[in-house]
Amino acid sequence: MDEEQIYLFMLNAQPNILKKYPKTLKNKLIPDKIFDTFNTLFTQVNIGKHTLNFSISRNYNEILESDEYIQLTEKTDSFIEQYKRITYSYKNNGDIYYSKDFLNLLDQLIEERKYLMGKFSVLRHDSKKFNRDDVIQSLQNEYHFQIDSEIGKGLDHIRRVQRLKMYANYLAGLKQENLEVDYDYQSEVLEVKDKNQIAAIDAVRDIEKKINSRKDDIKDISINPIVEDLVLNTTEKTKSVEIIVVYPNGSTDDEFDLLLRQAKQTSSKEIRSEFIAPNEDDNYDYLEQTKKLAEEPAFKGYLKDVKHQNQSIIDWELTTVRTIVKVKGS
């Protein structure tokens, strides 16, 4: 019989909500919030005494149809025309001049690009599908000009948006899928049946956003992978590591308590702890120990992110999310 891979994620509520609804939060309020969210999205939700199940349709056309995508790509088209004029001027007379309007538009577009990729987190994997040469060839074919690396301002943004467009169109061409999700009230674990780990993580981030879009008393839940093996993208140049954890629903151990001490006093919804490397050439032990500290909440599903200079350094391609395997039809 065929087996299906099921990825595990922990749902977590803010500490003030845990205190406010100690008896009904798990068995009533959270299940009702999930039900109300997806029931209004024309999704059948089967809600029971201890678990609920729902199936959501994964349709990537919503990226291409979103106002954010349309606005970003149209503005970037205009920006590219300005970039081309700067390129032609440089080739004709050797001058490079970036106008104030050009630079202001670039700053605006960078923020809009980041917002779009935050809204549709699956777009963060575009570099896995299309490499730099693919992107440059696509740019030159679409906009009919030869890229000159001497014109540096704006080129990174142009390349990033082109790769984003290529990936969004690739995703939209994929067969529409249904994603099965089970939620257990007591363990507060979501079981997500998906074809691979990256797809499951992206789907859960979308589920989290949809649940939190409902403005009610149960504000801002978080859903984090339950990790078995954490892999961080660090090098000898990594001299600071920020560990971000959410406040746990259950008990913790001594290692984890180190991160939570101040949070317990303040009822903070999450904790950001930054660790700075000692002034030594070899930071191997520092990186090993900070990784070990991040592993404690990661194994329980309470690690939200690990960052260096405000950029996530969790390698989700190599990190292992806990799974269970079920035989189809069992």
Secondary structure, DSSP 8 states (H G I E B T S, - for coil): --EEEEEEEEEE--HHHHHHSTTTIIIIIHHHHHHHHHHTTT--EEE-SSEEEEEEEE-THHHHHSHHHHHHHHHHHHHHHHHHHHHHHHHHHS-----HHHHHHHHHHHHHHHHHHHHSGGGGGHHHHS-HHHHHHHHHHHH-----TT--TTHHHHHHHHHHHHHHHHHHTS--EEEEEEEETTTTEEEEE-SSHHHHHHHHHHHHHHHHTS-SSS---EEEE-EEE--B---TT--EEEEEEE--SS---HHHHHHHHHHHHHT-SEEEEEEE--S-S--HHHHHHHHHHHHHHHHHT-EEEEEETTEE-B-TTTSEE-EEEEETT-
